[in-house]
Amino acid sequence: MTDGVLDGDSRAMRVAAAADSAGYGVTLIGAGPATAAPRGVAVREVTVGSPLGGYRERRPRPGLRWPLAYRGAESYERRTALLAAHRSLHATRAAELDVVHRPLPLQAFARAGHGLTAVRLAVRAGWTGLRAAQHRAAVERRRTPDARLDDLVAELARLLRGRRAWRRLDPGLLDQEIGYGPVLDEVRPHLIHALGHRALALAIRAALRAEGAGHRIEVVWDAPPRIPAATRRAAVADDALLRSYAREADGVVTVGDRLAGELLVRHGLSTLPTVVRNTPPLARIADRRDSGVRARCRLGPEVPLLVHAGPVTPDRGPFTVVEALPKLYDLHAAFVVPDPDHPHLAELRDRAAQLGVHARLHVVPYVPVPEVPAFLSSADIGVLPVHQLPHHQTVLATRYYEYAHARLPVVVSDVRAMAAATLEVGNGEVFRARDTADFVRAVGAVLTNPRRYRKAYDRVEVLRQWSWQTESAPLLDLYARLLGPLR
């Protein structure tokens, strides 16, 4: 079970496939769609509304800073729509006065009335625009509550409510309970594999309800690297949620040895979490340069192509790639992304246009999870130019493993985990994060002798060790310990 979108969630798909292959009946639960679900796996798509979590944005409290802001989204939408309608009517009236011929006194009277209407409309437009601007500012503050007063409110909630502070600080979690709770109660599973701490909370509450009805549910918490919260309010809410439910899981899995040790200490777990890296299954990939991402970009086999797979948020370093393109003359860059219309991509395209390299920038949508390595394999280089942030330091990214199974040489920034793996295996080059010149050097080194870096994958144990066949074994052992042998 995941609290996010199923399509594109490689972890959810691989866990479901492994459990299904082992003989368990599997139901995937998450936000739709789920077009790439493994065959034989049932899917329950959950729709989560925002009556509670979205209330702060729909009904912002303007306060002293924005005293003229509209008190709610309905008033804002009604007033701005009314202004647009009156402007249209006023323009229509102006055209009518130009077209319809009347006696001179009537025409003068009509134009005088139209002039007064224009004055009233200008005053109304100014007043409505002022209130609308203040409303948008208030909503934006509600959306990103990072002011000192917001931090103070978060700390008071932490002190006064303790572990229950998440109910006050993140009511969107209650929206998820409304959406997921009935589905979990209806499915009545014997085990819930919860991806992330939000899904863990939903699973623990479902297990408590089931136990009250005489049905036992085991809960496995799949803990990813913790991404720093955007605001103090979100950080306090996440911390309260974890303190409430982390110790209640019957089993914990995570994606790296170092992260397992951190979870053990941070949450006072009774046993060390099981390490299950999110690696692709080992499979034979045809060596074809006329298919996959290269074909999607409409490039010939002789054109050098690097690929960046994953979202293009600024901390993942996509601008380093674009800034380097003017110095890498014939190289094309393909960004394989979950949402081709994301605002960050518009910024990336604008920057490429400013540098005159927009023709060498390609944006390609995701493909189904099982097809990713084969899809990427027709490129020349896989890049991971992520910045040095804490959640990037401890584990190898899923994309790193997918590049490896695509037999691509890699160019990675000097974050700890990826740099160490690349230097040990010899499958690519490391550059200083955010350093465009050093990125150009690393890419040039790989393009000069790509065969040298691809040879690292000829050692069979490398890809076998980084395969889902190997990684899923301890996960299935955990299931067997919790549920007993399959009948």
Helices and strands as residue ranges (DSSP letters): H 10-21, E 27-30, E 42-45, H 55-58, H 73-99, H 104-143, H 148-161, G 162-164, H 165-169, H 172-187, E 191-195, H 197-212, E 218-223, H 232-245, G 246-248, E 251-254, H 257-267, E 274-275, H 292-296, E 305-309, G 314-316, H 318-324, G 325-327, E 332-337, H 343-355, G 358-360, E 361-365, G 369-371, H 372-376, E 381-384, H 390-393, H 398-405, E 410-413, H 416-425, E 428-431, H 436-448, H 450-454, G 455-458, H 460-465, H 468-483
